[in-house]
Amino acid sequence: MTTLDREQPSATDGAPGAGGTRPLPLTLAVPAAVLAGVALLLAFPPYGVWPLAPVGVALLAAAAHRRRLRAGAGLGFLTGVALFAPLLEWTNLHTGYLPWALLSLLQAGYLALLGAATAWVSPLAARRRSAWPLLTGVLWVGQEALRDRTPFGGFPWGRLAFSQDTSPLLKLAALGGAPLVTFAVAVAGGLLLAVAWRDWRHAPGQWRPVAGLTAALVALLAAGAAVPTGVRGGGDTVTVAIVQGNVPRLGLDFNAQRQAVLNNHVDATLELARRVAEGGQDRPDVVVWPENSSDIDPLRNPAAGYRISQAADAIGAPILVGTVLVGPGQGEVRNAGLLWRPGTGPDLDQVYTKRHPVPFAEYVPLRSIARKVSSQVDRVRSDFVAGDRPGVLNAGPAVLGDVICFEVAYDGLVRDTVTGGAQLLVVQTNNATFDVAEARQQLAMVRLRAVEHGRAALMASTVGVSGFVTPEGRVDGATGFNTAAVVVRQMQLGDGRTPATTAGVWPEVALTALAVAVLLGAAVWRRRREVVPG
């Protein structure tokens, strides 16, 4: 009979931190796991206390250190619930509690896996304290790589990188995208833990490793701040208008007010055209309407098409319209960005169909089974069909890189537009079924994408928050929530590629491969440590 390293140490192991061998008592580990989730939550908008993200990482790692796998998983799950239940609270505003609860628990399950993985590799951290930051960093990246892709294409909301929109670490996105930023945040958490996890009763000599690890943490933040960012190539500017028409009332029934929503965006554009004609406003080169600004298919409904043409002709600039197009099959629809030109109307060569429809919101996988869980799935009467081409749209004055709503959270969907020639990043979204917290979390993702690809970016929402983002990640002209607004700004075009754009998925692949290697290394180490009781 053999046994692996026991969770409970022998009497000679000393205090927690004496070589990193003893776990925290459960009376401390459970609160630490919950506090980890709370700290991570507060790092995200609308709170935005980004330094708490490494603190949350450190608390979870401390709670799971030297636990059995089930205990580590349970502690990770506690962290996940404390993070995702409030972070995703906006999902229950108009759909009830069941979808919110199921999504939150599903996402918490990935942190349960992280907690188990942390417990599994903790003997390596106990053996060599300096490895703790690297172990923590690669495990977080591996967990996010899995969560971002499974199930049904994944749900990347709540990635560590998206909590760093005002942090010096945001600039690391220009080198390795969101995975590198997540890695840096988790490494910072590992450094904090390595500093704190020691027997402080024996003060002599403690300052040396503490000073070294603290210096490494400061160097990490300084390195992030020193990364050059900004527009790559280009140099020309265009004038862009965001039209936020608002909806008569928030909620799922905004779709029943389709004509009113379209009229709001047309009327706001006509008012902008009036100000341009009077000389009070520069004429925009491009106008961007948000997702769902015309849920009436303007290619099939002449009245809707006439109204959009009226707006485009008045402003004298192409309008990127967020619309729902019927087809191609029976009972199918497409969530699309359609370029509408003054004088000629819809440009059918410049249409982007959303490539990642949201499961259970825009289409229902396994509908017959899902209906047994909740009848709410039948609200989705027609399944949205996924597009098969990146959102690269030539508006004339600029080539736009269009992604729709939650697609901004997916690395590859945004990168494809840049490698396809996009000079500006455009996020069309509809936040009418959510709240201001969700909108601000989404705007944080836009900020990261602007830095990641060295492109000016914008987010156009039906109800807010809309705004422009510079290639350095600064927000300009942000609108309020649940209000009508029109914002016009000059935007700089970009043509080059950042290291992150060039590298693509490979930084994430390399870090995830390291995570797998660490897990295998821990298995080998544990195998060698097996003992036969005498």
C-alpha positions in Angstrom: 0.0 0.0 0.0 1.4 3.4 -0.9 0.4 7.0 -0.2 1.1 10.3 -1.8 2.1 13.4 0.1 -0.4 13.9 2.8 -2.3 17.1 3.3 -1.6 17.2 7.0 2.1 17.6 7.8 4.1 15.8 10.4 5.0 17.5 13.6 8.4 18.4 12.3 7.0 20.5 9.4 6.8 23.6 11.5 4.6 26.7 11.1 2.8 27.5 7.8 5.4 28.8 5.5 8.3 26.9 7.1 9.5 25.7 3.7 5.9 26.0 2.4 4.9 22.6 3.6 1.9 23.1 5.8 -1.5 24.1 4.5 -3.5 26.9 6.1 -6.0 25.7 8.7 -9.4 25.3 7.1 -10.8 28.0 9.4 -8.5 30.3 7.5 -8.5 28.7 4.0 -12.3 28.9 3.5 -12.5 32.7 4.3 -9.3 33.2 2.2 -11.0 31.5 -0.8 -14.1 33.6 -0.4 -12.1 36.8 0.0 -10.1 35.8 -3.1 -13.4 35.9 -5.1 -14.4 39.2 -3.6 -11.0 40.8 -4.3 -11.1 39.6 -7.9 -14.6 41.0 -8.3 -13.6 44.4 -7.0 -10.7 44.5 -9.6 -13.3 44.6 -12.4 -15.5 47.5 -13.5 -17.5 49.2 -12.3 -15.3 49.1 -9.2 -12.0 49.0 -11.1 -9.5 48.5 -8.2 -7.1 46.6 -10.4 -4.4 45.9 -7.7 -6.9 43.6 -6.0 -6.6 41.1 -8.8 -3.1 39.9 -7.8 -4.4 39.9 -4.2 -7.2 37.6 -5.2 -4.9 35.3 -7.1 -2.6 35.1 -4.0 -5.4 34.3 -1.6 -6.8 31.5 -3.8 -3.3 30.0 -4.2 -2.7 30.2 -0.4 -6.1 28.6 0.3 -5.4 25.6 -2.0 -1.7 25.1 -1.2 -1.0 21.6 0.0 -4.6 20.5 0.0 -6.0 17.3 -1.4 -7.5 17.6 -4.8 -11.1 17.6 -3.7 -10.3 20.3 -1.0 -8.5 22.4 -3.6 -11.4 22.1 -6.0 -13.9 23.0 -3.3 -11.9 26.1 -2.3 -11.5 27.1 -6.0 -15.3 26.7 -6.4 -15.9 29.0 -3.5 -13.7 31.6 -5.1 -15.5 31.2 -8.4 -19.0 31.7 -6.9 -17.8 34.7 -4.9 -16.5 36.2 -8.2 -18.9 35.2 -10.9 -22.2 35.4 -9.1 -22.0 39.1 -8.6 -19.9 39.8 -11.7 -22.5 38.2 -13.9 -25.5 39.5 -12.0 -26.6 41.6 -15.0 -27.6 38.3 -16.7 -30.6 37.9 -14.4 -32.1 41.4 -14.9 -34.6 40.3 -17.5 -34.3 36.5 -17.8 -34.8 35.3 -14.2 -32.4 33.7 -11.8 -32.0 30.3 -13.3 -29.8 31.3 -16.4 -27.7 33.5 -14.1 -27.2 30.8 -11.5 -26.3 28.1 -14.1 -23.8 30.4 -15.9 -22.2 31.5 -12.6 -21.9 27.9 -11.4 -20.5 26.8 -14.7 -17.8 29.5 -14.6 -17.1 28.7 -11.0 -16.4 25.2 -12.0 -13.3 26.3 -14.0 -11.9 27.9 -10.9 -12.6 24.6 -9.1 -10.3 23.0 -11.6 -7.7 25.8 -11.0 -8.0 25.1 -7.2 -7.4 21.4 -7.8 -4.5 22.1 -10.1 -3.0 24.5 -7.6 -3.2 21.8 -4.9 -1.7 19.3 -7.3 1.4 21.4 -8.1 1.9 22.9 -4.6 4.6 20.4 -3.6 6.8 22.0 -6.3 6.1 25.4 -4.8 6.9 24.0 -1.4 10.2 22.7 -2.7 11.3 25.9 -4.4 9.6 29.0 -3.4 10.9 31.0 -6.3 8.8 28.8 -8.6 5.5 30.0 -7.1 5.0 33.0 -9.4 5.6 30.9 -12.5 3.4 28.1 -11.4 0.6 30.4 -10.5 0.9 32.3 -13.8 0.8 29.4 -16.2 -2.1 27.7 -14.3 -4.2 30.8 -14.6 -3.5 31.1 -18.3 -4.3 27.4 -18.8 -7.6 27.7 -16.9 -8.6 30.7 -19.0 -7.6 29.0 -22.3 -10.0 26.2 -21.4 -12.8 28.4 -20.1 -12.6 30.6 -23.2 -13.4 27.7 -25.5 -15.7 25.3 -23.7 -18.5 24.5 -23.8 -20.2 25.8 -27.0 -17.3 28.1 -27.8 -16.6 29.3 -24.3 -17.4 32.4 -22.3 -14.2 34.6 -21.7 -15.9 37.1 -19.4 -14.0 37.7 -16.2 -10.5 37.0 -17.5 -7.8 38.5 -15.3 -6.6 40.6 -18.2 -10.0 42.4 -18.5 -9.6 43.8 -14.9 -6.5 45.7 -15.9 -7.8 48.5 -18.1 -6.3 51.2 -15.9 -3.2 49.2 -14.8 0.4 49.5 -16.0 0.1 45.8 -16.9 -2.4 46.7 -19.7 0.5 47.7 -22.0 1.7 44.1 -22.0 -1.2 43.3 -24.3 0.8 44.9 -27.1 3.4 42.1 -26.7 1.3 39.0 -26.0 -2.4 40.0 -25.9 -4.8 39.1 -23.1 -3.0 35.9 -22.2 0.2 37.7 -21.4 -1.6 40.3 -19.3 -3.4 37.5 -17.4 0.0 35.8 -16.9 1.5 39.0 -15.5 -1.4 39.5 -13.1 -1.1 35.9 -11.8 2.7 36.1 -11.5 2.2 39.3 -9.4 -0.2 37.3 -7.2 2.4 34.5 -7.0 5.0 37.0 -5.9 2.8 38.4 -3.2 2.2 34.9 -1.9 5.9 34.0 -2.0 6.6 37.2 0.0 3.9 36.5 2.6 4.1 32.7 3.0 6.9 32.2 5.5 7.4 31.9 9.2 7.6 35.5 10.4 8.4 34.4 14.0 12.0 33.9 12.8 12.9 37.4 11.6 16.7 37.1 11.1 17.4 36.8 7.4 13.7 37.2 6.3 14.3 40.6 4.7 16.6 39.2 2.0 14.1 37.0 0.2 11.3 39.5 0.9 13.3 42.3 -0.6 14.2 40.2 -3.7 10.6 39.1 -4.3 9.3 42.6 -3.7 11.9 44.0 -6.2 10.7 41.4 -8.7 7.1 42.6 -8.2 8.1 46.3 -8.7 10.1 45.3 -11.8 7.1 43.5 -13.3 4.9 46.6 -12.9 7.7 48.8 -14.3 8.2 46.6 -17.3 4.5 46.7 -18.1 4.5 50.5 -17.9 7.6 50.7 -20.2 6.1 48.8 -23.1 5.6 51.2 -26.0 2.0 51.5 -27.3 0.2 53.5 -29.9 -0.9 53.5 -33.5 1.1 51.2 -35.8 1.7 52.8 -39.2 -0.8 55.0 -40.9 -1.0 58.5 -39.5 -4.1 59.7 -41.4 -7.2 60.6 -39.4 -10.9 60.2 -40.1 -13.9 61.8 -38.3 -16.3 59.2 -36.9 -19.7 59.7 -35.3 -21.2 57.3 -32.8 -25.0 57.4 -32.7 -26.5 56.1 -29.5 -30.2 56.3 -30.1 -31.5 54.7 -26.9 -34.6 52.5 -26.6 -38.0 53.4 -25.2 -37.5 51.0 -22.3 -34.9 48.6 -21.1 -35.5 44.8 -21.1 -36.0 41.9 -23.4 -39.0 43.5 -25.0 -36.8 46.2 -26.6 -37.2 44.0 -29.7 -40.9 44.6 -29.7 -40.1 48.3 -30.1 -38.1 47.8 -33.3 -39.6 50.7 -35.2 -39.1 53.1 -32.3 -35.4 52.0 -31.9 -34.8 52.5 -35.6 -36.5 55.9 -35.6 -34.4 57.0 -32.6 -31.2 56.3 -34.5 -32.5 57.9 -37.7 -33.7 61.0 -35.9 -30.4 61.4 -34.0 -28.5 61.1 -37.3 -30.8 63.7 -38.9 -30.2 66.1 -36.0 -26.4 65.6 -36.4 -26.8 66.4 -40.1 -28.7 69.6 -39.2 -25.8 70.7 -37.0 -23.3 69.9 -39.7 -25.3 72.0 -42.2 -25.4 74.9 -39.8 -21.6 74.7 -39.3 -21.8 73.7 -35.7 -20.2 70.3 -36.3 -17.7 68.8 -38.7 -19.1 66.3 -41.1 -18.2 62.8 -40.1 -16.5 60.5 -42.6 -18.2 57.5 -41.1 -21.2 57.0 -38.8 -21.6 54.0 -36.6 -24.9 52.7 -35.3 -24.9 50.0 -32.7 -26.0 46.4 -32.8 -29.8 46.0 -33.1 -30.3 49.6 -34.2 -32.5 48.2 -37.0 -34.0 44.9 -36.0 -36.3 45.3 -39.0 -34.5 43.8 -41.9 -33.9 46.8 -44.2 -33.2 44.6 -47.2 -36.8 43.1 -47.0 -38.7 46.0 -45.4 -38.8 49.0 -47.8 -39.9 51.4 -45.1 -36.9 50.6 -42.9 -34.6 50.9 -45.9 -36.1 54.2 -46.8 -35.5 55.6 -43.3 -31.9 54.5 -43.2 -31.3 56.0 -46.6 -32.9 59.2 -45.4 -30.3 59.4 -42.6 -27.3 58.4 -44.8 -28.3 60.9 -47.5 -28.7 63.7 -45.0 -25.4 63.1 -43.2 -23.6 62.5 -46.5 -21.5 59.6 -45.1 -21.7 55.8 -44.9 -23.5 54.4 -41.9 -22.5 51.1 -40.4 -25.9 49.8 -39.3 -26.4 47.0 -36.8 -29.2 45.0 -38.1 -30.9 41.6 -38.1 -31.1 40.0 -41.6 -33.6 37.3 -42.3 -32.3 34.0 -43.7 -30.5 32.3 -45.4 -32.6 29.3 -44.3 -36.1 28.9 -43.0 -36.4 30.1 -39.4 -32.8 31.5 -39.5 -31.6 35.0 -39.0 -28.2 36.8 -39.0 -26.9 39.4 -36.6 -25.0 41.7 -39.0 -23.2 45.0 -39.5 -24.3 46.4 -42.9 -22.6 49.4 -44.6 -25.3 51.8 -45.9 -23.9 54.4 -48.3 -25.4 57.8 -49.2 -27.1 57.9 -52.5 -26.7 54.1 -53.3 -28.1 52.5 -50.1 -26.9 49.1 -48.8 -23.5 47.8 -49.9 -24.0 44.1 -50.1 -20.3 43.5 -50.5 -19.6 45.1 -47.1 -21.6 43.0 -44.7 -20.4 41.3 -41.5 -22.3 38.5 -40.0 -21.6 37.8 -36.3 -19.3 34.7 -36.2 -20.0 33.8 -32.6 -23.7 33.9 -31.8 -24.3 33.5 -28.0 -25.6 30.1 -27.1 -29.0 30.0 -25.3 -29.4 33.7 -26.2 -29.0 33.9 -30.0 -29.4 30.2 -30.7 -30.3 27.2 -28.6 -28.1 24.2 -28.8 -29.8 21.0 -27.7 -33.1 22.8 -27.6 -35.2 19.8 -26.6 -33.0 19.1 -23.6 -32.6 22.8 -22.7 -36.4 23.3 -22.7 -36.6 20.7 -19.9 -34.3 22.9 -17.8 -36.1 26.2 -18.6 -38.9 27.3 -20.9 -37.1 30.6 -21.3 -35.1 29.1 -24.2 -38.3 29.4 -26.3 -37.9 33.1 -26.2 -35.3 32.5 -28.9 -37.7 31.7 -31.7 -35.2 31.8 -34.6 -31.6 30.6 -34.4 -29.0 33.1 -35.4 -26.6 31.7 -38.1 -22.9 32.2 -37.6 -20.9 34.1 -40.3 -17.8 32.6 -41.8 -15.7 35.8 -42.6 -13.9 38.3 -40.4 -15.6 41.7 -40.0 -13.3 43.7 -42.4 -15.5 46.4 -44.0 -14.2 49.0 -46.4 -16.2 52.1 -45.6 -14.1 54.2 -48.1 -12.4 56.7 -45.8 -11.3 53.8 -43.5 -11.3 50.0 -43.3 -13.3 49.0 -40.2 -12.7 45.9 -38.1 -16.2 45.1 -36.9 -17.0 42.7 -34.1 -20.4 42.5 -32.5 -21.2 42.6 -28.7 -19.6 39.7 -26.8 -17.2 38.9 -29.7 -14.8 41.5 -28.3 -14.0 39.1 -25.5 -12.6 36.5 -28.0 -9.0 37.0 -29.0 -9.1 35.5 -32.5 -12.2 37.2 -33.7 -10.7 40.7 -33.1 -7.3 39.7 -34.4 -8.7 38.4 -37.6 -10.0 41.9 -38.5 -6.6 43.5 -38.0 -4.7 40.9 -40.0 -7.4 41.3 -42.6 -6.6 45.0 -43.0 -8.7 46.8 -40.5 -7.5 50.4 -39.7 -10.0 51.0 -36.9 -11.7 48.6 -34.4 -15.4 48.9 -34.1 -17.5 47.1 -31.5 -21.3 47.3 -32.1 -23.3 46.2 -29.1 -26.7 46.3 -27.5 -26.8 46.7 -23.7 -30.5 47.3 -23.4 -31.0 43.9 -21.8 -28.2 44.4 -19.2 -26.9 47.3 -17.1 -24.2 49.8 -16.8 -21.8 47.3 -15.0 -21.9 45.0 -18.0 -21.3 47.9 -20.4 -18.3 49.1 -18.5 -16.9 45.6 -18.3 -17.2 45.4 -22.1 -15.6 48.8 -22.6 -12.6 47.6 -20.6 -12.2 44.8 -23.1 -12.3 47.4 -25.9 -9.4 49.2 -24.2 -7.3 46.1 -24.1 -8.0 45.3 -27.8 -6.9 48.9 -28.8 -3.6 48.4 -27.0 -3.2 44.8 -28.1 -3.4 45.7 -31.8 -2.2 49.3 -31.8 -5.6 50.5 -33.2 -7.9 53.2 -32.3 -11.2 51.7 -31.3 -14.8 52.5 -30.5 -17.8 50.9 -28.9 -21.3 51.9 -30.1 -24.2 50.9 -27.9 -27.9 51.4 -28.2 -28.2 52.6 -24.6 -24.6 53.1 -23.5 -21.8 53.0 -22.6 -20.5 54.2 -26.0 -17.1 55.8 -26.4 -13.8 56.1 -28.3 -10.6 54.5 -27.2 -7.1 55.6 -28.3 -4.4 53.1 -29.3 -2.9 53.7 -25.9 -6.1 52.6 -24.2 -7.5 55.9 -23.1 -11.2 56.5 -23.3 -12.6 59.6 -24.8 -16.2 60.8 -25.2 -17.8 58.1 -23.0 -21.6 58.4 -22.9 -24.0 57.9 -20.1 -26.2 54.8 -19.7 -29.9 54.6 -20.8 -29.7 57.9 -22.6 -29.5 59.2 -26.2 -26.2 60.6 -27.3 -24.2 61.5 -30.4 -20.4 61.7 -30.1 -18.0 62.8 -32.9 -14.3 62.4 -32.7 -11.3 62.3 -35.0 -9.6 58.9 -35.0 -6.2 57.9 -36.2 -5.8 55.1 -38.7 -3.4 52.3 -38.1 -1.8 49.9 -40.6 1.0 48.1 -38.9 1.1 45.1 -36.5 2.0 44.9 -32.9 4.1 41.9 -31.6 0.8 40.6 -30.2 -0.9 40.8 -33.6 1.9 39.0 -35.2 2.3 36.3 -32.5 -1.5 35.6 -32.5 -2.4 32.6 -30.4 1.2 31.4 -29.8 1.9 33.1 -26.4 -1.2 31.4 -25.1 -0.2 28.1 -26.6 3.3 28.4 -25.0 2.0 29.3 -21.6 -0.7 26.6 -21.7 1.9 24.1 -22.7 4.0 25.1 -19.7 0.9 24.6 -17.5 0.5 21.1 -18.8 4.2 20.4 -18.3 3.9 21.7 -14.7 1.0 19.3 -14.0 2.9 16.4 -15.5 6.0 17.4 -13.6 4.0 17.4 -10.3 2.8 13.9 -11.2 6.3 12.7 -11.7 7.5 14.3 -8.4 4.6 12.8 -6.5 5.3 9.4 -8.0 8.8 9.5 -6.8 7.7 10.6 -3.3 5.4 7.6 -2.8 6.3 5.7 0.3 5.5 2.3 1.5 4.4 2.3 5.2 6.7 0.1 7.3 
